[in-house]
Amino acid sequence: MSYAIAKRAYDGYSASYVTAIRKGGLSIDNARIFDTCLRIDHWKVRKWKTEESADAALEKLARVGGFDDYEIVQLEDY
């Protein structure tokens, strides 16, 4: 299993997945990926091996950059 950080879109069919964390969490890059395309585009997503490491990154994003509307998403290994 691997984990990602994402924010669900209002359409309910896609999410903005974090692709890079920059400047110590002050800025991020992300990609909007539709649920039906995640299997194809999974290589774009920044992944963490453990939920604890993803949680630490998420806390840093919220604390440093104010990105408090993202959540941890469990990914299937492709």
Helices and strands as residue ranges (DSSP letters): E 2-8, E 14-22, G 23-25, E 27-34, G 35-37, H 38-41, G 42-44, H 51-60, I 61-65, E 71-75
